[in-house]
Amino acid sequence: MGKTLVIGAGGVSHAAVHKMAMNPEIFTEITLASRTKSKCDDIAKSVKERVGVTIRTEALDAMDVAATVALIRDTGADILVNLALPYQDLKLMDACLEAGCHYLDTANYEPEDEAKFEYHWQWAYREKFEKAGLTAILGSGFDPGVTSVFATWLKKHKLGSIRQIDVLDANGGDNGQAFATNFNPEINLREVLADAKHWEGGEWKVTPAMTHKVEFDFPGVGPKNMYLMYHEELESLSTHFPEIERARFWMTFGDEYIKHAKVLENVGMTRIDPVMHNGVEIIPIQFLKTLLPDPGGLAALTKGKACIGDIATGEAKDGTGEQTWYIYNICDHEECYREVGSQAVSYTTGVPAMIGAAQVLKGNWARPGVWNMEQLDPDDFMDMLNTQGLPWHVRELDGPVEF
C-alpha cells in the first residue's frame, strides 16, 4: 500500500522493521536510515535472513532537514516513521511538511537540554499539517500509544465516559545484569528521574520521583512494586477526554534499579547539562549511556513477561451505572526474541509503530492534521494487535482501584 522510511536503528526499529517486512501487502518498500549505517545494515541482514525481504539502508543525520527531505523524495516515501530520539521530532516533522510525507512517532518532543515532556511543541504543527493535507500521528508505541487506543476502545464499546484512568506498566523480565535499562538509557533515566506528576481535580499534582509506591498483582507477571510517575499520555488523555477527573501512570522497578538510578543521580552521572572533563566538554548522561549495556544487545538474555494496560472507571454505555474495566496485554520476552530477535520492551513499542503506520497507509487514519492515538478510531488497530503478536484481554473489575 505504501513506501515507508524508518528513521533510527535501535531496538524498537529492529522490531518494527521486521514486522513491516512481515506485512508486504501494506509496506511495499522499506528504507531504514540512521546516522550509523552499519546498524541499519545489521537490521537489514536480520530481516533478509528471518523474513526473506530486502530493505534499503541509508546514512542520515536526522537533525539535517535538507538531507531528510532529499531522502524522502529519493525513496518516494509515503510515510516517515520516526523511531529516533525525541529531540529530533520537530526536525523530522519539518522535513515531512517540506517533502509532502505523512509522519508518525512513538514519543513526544522534548528539548535536548531539559527533561520536559510536553506535547505543545508538536500540537503547534496541527494547522501546518492540515493545510498540507498530511497526517502526523503522535505516540504510536505502547505507552503512549496502545494505552491510549485501549482507552478509546473502552469509551467506544464499554463506557460512555471515563471518570478515572490508571495506566499500569510492568516488566517482569530479567536479563541478569547488575543495572541495565529496558530502552535507550539516556531517555529512560531522564524519564524515570523526573518529578512524578498526575492529573487530578482539573490540575497537575507533582511529587518527587519514586516516592509513591504500590504493590499490584499483574496478570502473567505476578506481584510487583509500581511507582507513580509522569508519562506523556496523561497530558493527551486529559486534554482529549476532558471528563477525566484523575489520570495516573505507574511503572514497576526493582529495588536494585532504584538504588543504582539514585546513586547515579546523586553523583551527577544523570546530568543533562555540559561539564568539562580533561578539557573536553561532555554531557554526563550521554557518557553514561556508552558505559551501560545496549538494551538491544540483551534480548537473547532476557526471560520473563511484561504486562501493560489500563484500568478505567466510568458510566457504562448500557446505562447500568458505573463500571470499571481492566484492559491489558501480556508479552513474553523469549517469544519476542524467537520471532524477531528483540526483547519485549522493544517489541511492544515497535509493533504498535508498525500498526499505526499501517492505519495511515490503509487510509483508516489518513486525516490531515496532528493526532494523538485516542482521537482516532480504535477498531482496526485493536484487531491488528491480536493478529500481529500483541493480543489483548479485557475484564470487568468489581469496582474502582483503591490505591
C-alpha positions in Angstrom: 0.0 0.0 0.0 2.9 2.4 0.5 6.6 3.1 0.7 7.9 3.6 4.2 11.0 5.5 5.5 12.0 4.5 9.1 14.5 6.7 10.9 16.5 5.2 13.8 18.3 1.9 14.1 17.8 0.9 17.8 15.9 -1.9 19.4 12.5 -0.5 18.6 13.4 -0.1 14.9 14.7 -3.7 14.8 11.2 -5.0 15.9 9.2 -2.5 13.8 11.1 -3.1 10.6 10.9 -6.9 11.0 7.1 -6.7 11.5 6.8 -4.3 8.5 8.6 -6.8 6.3 6.1 -9.5 7.5 3.3 -7.4 6.1 4.5 -6.7 2.5 0.9 -6.1 1.2 0.9 -2.9 3.4 4.6 -2.0 3.4 5.6 -2.4 -0.2 9.1 -0.8 0.1 11.0 -0.1 3.3 14.0 2.1 3.8 15.9 2.3 7.1 18.1 5.2 7.8 20.3 6.3 10.8 23.4 8.2 11.5 25.3 4.9 11.7 24.5 3.0 8.5 26.2 -0.2 9.9 23.4 -0.5 12.4 20.8 -0.3 9.6 22.7 -2.9 7.7 22.7 -5.3 10.7 18.9 -5.0 10.9 18.5 -5.4 7.1 20.6 -8.6 7.3 18.4 -10.0 10.0 15.2 -9.1 8.1 16.6 -10.8 5.0 17.5 -14.0 7.0 14.3 -14.2 9.0 11.7 -12.9 6.6 13.3 -13.0 3.1 12.6 -9.3 2.4 15.3 -6.9 1.2 15.2 -3.4 2.7 17.2 -0.4 1.7 19.6 1.3 4.1 21.0 4.8 4.2 23.1 7.0 6.4 21.2 10.1 7.7 21.6 12.8 10.2 18.0 13.3 11.4 18.8 16.8 12.5 19.6 17.8 8.9 16.2 18.8 7.4 17.5 19.2 3.9 19.1 15.7 3.9 15.9 14.2 5.2 13.8 15.9 2.6 16.2 14.7 -0.1 15.9 11.1 1.2 12.1 11.2 1.4 12.0 12.4 -2.2 14.6 9.8 -3.4 12.7 6.9 -1.8 9.2 8.2 -2.7 8.2 7.5 0.9 4.5 7.9 1.7 5.2 7.9 5.5 8.1 8.6 7.7 8.2 6.5 10.9 10.4 8.3 13.5 12.0 5.8 15.8 15.0 8.1 16.5 15.5 10.3 19.6 12.6 12.6 20.7 14.9 15.6 20.4 14.6 15.1 16.6 10.8 15.1 16.3 10.4 18.7 15.2 13.2 18.5 12.6 11.6 15.4 11.1 8.1 16.9 11.1 9.6 19.9 9.2 11.1 17.6 6.7 7.8 15.8 6.2 6.0 19.1 5.6 8.6 20.2 3.0 8.6 16.8 1.2 4.9 16.1 1.4 5.1 13.0 3.5 3.0 11.6 6.4 4.6 11.4 9.8 4.5 9.0 12.8 6.5 8.8 16.0 6.4 6.9 19.3 7.5 9.6 21.9 6.7 13.3 22.2 9.3 16.0 21.6 11.5 17.1 24.4 14.3 19.7 24.3 17.8 18.1 24.5 18.9 20.4 27.3 15.7 20.0 29.5 13.8 16.9 30.7 10.4 18.4 29.8 7.8 16.1 28.2 5.0 18.1 26.7 3.0 18.0 23.5 2.6 21.7 22.9 5.5 21.9 20.5 4.0 19.2 18.2 0.4 20.3 18.7 1.5 23.7 17.3 2.1 21.9 13.9 -1.6 21.0 13.6 -2.5 23.8 11.2 0.6 23.2 9.0 -0.2 19.6 8.5 -3.9 20.3 7.9 -3.0 22.9 5.2 -0.5 20.5 3.6 -3.1 17.7 3.6 -0.8 15.5 5.6 -1.2 13.3 8.6 1.0 13.3 11.7 0.4 10.6 14.3 2.0 11.2 17.8 3.0 8.5 20.2 2.3 5.2 18.4 4.2 3.0 20.8 2.6 1.0 23.6 2.7 3.7 26.4 1.9 6.1 24.9 0.1 4.5 22.0 -1.7 1.3 22.7 -2.7 2.5 26.2 -4.5 5.5 24.6 -6.1 3.2 22.0 -7.2 0.9 24.8 -8.9 3.9 26.5 -10.7 4.9 23.2 -11.8 1.3 22.7 -13.3 1.2 26.2 -15.0 4.5 25.6 -16.4 3.3 22.3 -17.6 -0.1 23.4 -17.9 -0.2 27.2 -18.0 3.2 28.8 -20.0 6.3 27.9 -17.4 8.4 29.7 -14.2 7.8 31.7 -14.1 9.3 35.1 -10.6 8.0 36.1 -7.9 6.0 34.4 -4.7 4.4 35.6 -2.1 3.2 33.1 0.0 0.3 34.6 3.3 -0.9 33.1 5.1 -3.9 34.5 8.2 -5.5 33.1 8.8 -8.8 34.8 11.9 -9.6 32.6 15.3 -10.5 34.0 18.5 -10.1 31.9 21.0 -11.0 34.6 22.7 -7.5 34.6 23.5 -5.6 37.7 22.0 -2.5 36.1 20.5 -2.0 32.6 17.7 0.0 31.2 14.9 -1.5 29.0 15.3 1.1 26.2 17.7 3.9 25.3 19.5 4.6 28.7 19.6 8.4 28.2 15.8 8.7 27.5 15.0 6.1 30.2 16.8 7.8 33.0 15.6 11.3 32.1 12.1 10.0 32.2 12.3 7.9 35.4 14.1 10.6 37.5 11.8 13.4 36.5 9.2 14.5 39.1 6.1 12.4 39.3 3.0 14.2 38.0 -0.6 13.1 37.6 -3.9 14.8 36.6 -6.5 15.2 39.4 -9.3 17.6 40.0 -8.5 19.8 37.0 -4.8 20.3 37.8 -1.5 18.6 37.8 -0.3 17.2 41.1 3.5 17.0 41.4 5.5 14.7 43.8 9.2 13.8 43.9 10.3 10.9 41.7 10.0 7.4 43.1 8.2 8.4 46.3 4.7 6.8 45.8 4.9 3.0 45.7 2.1 0.5 45.4 2.2 -3.3 45.0 0.0 -4.7 42.3 -0.6 -8.3 41.1 -0.1 -8.1 37.3 -1.6 -10.8 35.1 1.1 -13.1 33.8 3.8 -11.4 35.8 2.7 -11.5 39.5 3.0 -9.0 42.4 5.4 -6.1 41.6 6.1 -2.8 43.2 5.0 0.0 40.9 5.8 3.7 41.2 3.8 6.7 40.3 5.5 8.7 37.6 4.7 11.1 34.7 4.1 9.9 31.2 3.0 11.9 28.2 -0.3 10.1 27.5 -1.6 11.7 30.7 -1.4 15.1 29.1 -3.1 14.0 25.8 -5.8 11.8 27.5 -6.8 14.6 30.0 -6.9 17.0 27.1 -9.0 15.0 24.7 -11.2 13.3 27.3 -12.0 16.4 29.4 -14.4 14.4 31.6 -11.4 12.6 33.2 -11.2 13.6 36.9 -8.0 11.6 37.6 -5.3 10.1 35.3 -2.2 8.4 36.7 0.7 6.4 35.3 2.5 3.6 37.1 5.7 1.6 36.2 7.4 -1.2 38.0 11.0 -1.1 39.1 13.1 -3.5 41.2 14.9 -2.3 44.3 18.3 -2.7 42.6 17.2 -0.5 39.7 16.0 2.2 42.1 19.3 2.0 44.1 21.5 2.3 41.1 19.5 5.1 39.5 19.5 7.2 42.7 23.3 6.7 43.2 23.9 7.7 39.6 21.7 10.8 40.0 23.4 11.7 43.3 26.9 11.6 41.9 25.9 13.7 38.8 26.0 11.0 36.2 22.5 11.7 35.0 23.1 15.4 34.4 22.0 16.7 31.0 24.0 19.9 31.1 27.6 20.1 29.7 30.5 19.7 32.0 34.3 20.0 31.4 36.3 16.8 31.6 40.1 16.9 30.9 39.5 20.0 28.8 36.7 18.4 26.8 33.0 19.3 27.2 30.8 16.3 27.8 27.2 15.6 28.9 27.3 13.1 31.8 24.2 11.2 30.9 25.4 10.7 27.3 28.8 9.4 28.6 26.9 7.1 31.0 24.9 5.7 28.0 28.2 4.5 26.5 29.0 2.6 29.7 25.7 0.9 30.2 24.6 -2.3 28.3 22.9 -1.7 25.0 19.3 -2.8 25.6 19.0 -4.2 22.2 22.0 -6.5 22.9 20.3 -8.0 25.9 17.4 -9.5 24.0 18.8 -13.1 24.0 19.4 -12.9 27.7 16.0 -11.6 28.8 13.5 -14.0 30.4 10.0 -13.4 31.7 7.0 -11.4 30.7 5.7 -7.8 30.6 2.1 -6.7 31.2 0.8 -3.2 30.2 -2.7 -1.9 30.3 -5.4 0.5 31.6 -7.8 0.3 34.4 -10.7 2.8 33.7 -13.8 3.7 35.6 -16.8 5.5 34.2 -20.5 5.4 33.3 -21.5 2.2 31.4 -22.7 2.6 27.8 -25.7 0.4 28.6 -27.0 2.7 31.3 -26.4 0.2 34.1 -24.3 2.6 36.2 -20.6 2.9 36.9 -18.3 0.2 35.7 -14.5 -0.5 36.0 -12.7 -2.3 33.2 -9.1 -3.7 33.0 -7.7 -4.0 29.5 -4.1 -5.3 29.0 -1.6 -7.2 27.0 0.9 -9.9 28.3 4.1 -10.1 26.3 6.7 -12.8 26.6 10.4 -11.7 26.2 11.5 -15.1 24.9 8.7 -15.4 22.3 9.6 -11.9 21.0 13.2 -13.0 20.6 12.2 -16.1 18.7 10.0 -14.2 16.3 12.1 -11.1 15.5 15.2 -11.1 17.7 14.0 -8.4 20.2 13.1 -8.3 23.8 9.5 -7.5 24.8 10.1 -3.8 25.6 11.3 -3.1 22.0 8.7 -5.4 20.6 5.8 -3.7 22.5 6.9 -0.3 21.1 7.9 -1.5 17.6 4.8 -3.5 16.7 2.4 -0.6 17.6 4.6 1.7 15.5 4.1 -0.7 12.6 0.4 -0.9 13.2 0.0 2.9 13.5 1.8 3.3 10.2 -0.4 0.7 8.7 -3.5 2.6 9.7 -2.3 5.6 7.8 -1.3 3.6 4.7 -4.6 1.7 4.8 -6.5 5.0 4.9 -8.1 4.5 8.3 -6.2 7.3 9.9 -5.3 9.4 6.9 -6.8 12.6 8.2 -4.9 15.9 7.7 -3.6 17.3 10.9 -1.7 16.2 14.1 -3.3 13.5 16.1 -2.8 11.6 19.3 -3.9 8.0 19.3 -7.0 8.4 21.5 -8.5 10.8 18.9 -8.7 8.0 16.2 -10.9 5.1 15.6 -9.5 2.1 17.5 -11.1 -0.9 16.0 -8.8 -1.9 13.1 -5.7 -1.1 15.3 -7.1 -3.3 18.0 -7.7 -6.1 15.5 -4.2 -5.9 14.3 -2.8 -6.1 17.8 -4.5 -9.5 18.0 -3.1 -10.7 14.7 0.4 -9.1 14.9 1.7 -10.5 18.2 0.2 -8.3 20.9 -3.2 -10.0 21.8 -5.2 -8.1 24.4 -7.6 -9.1 27.2 -10.4 -7.2 28.9 -12.3 -7.9 32.0 -14.7 -6.1 34.3 -13.5 -5.4 37.9 -15.6 -5.2 41.0 -15.1 -1.5 41.4 -12.6 1.4 41.0 -9.0 0.9 42.1 -8.3 1.7 45.8 -4.7 2.7 45.5 
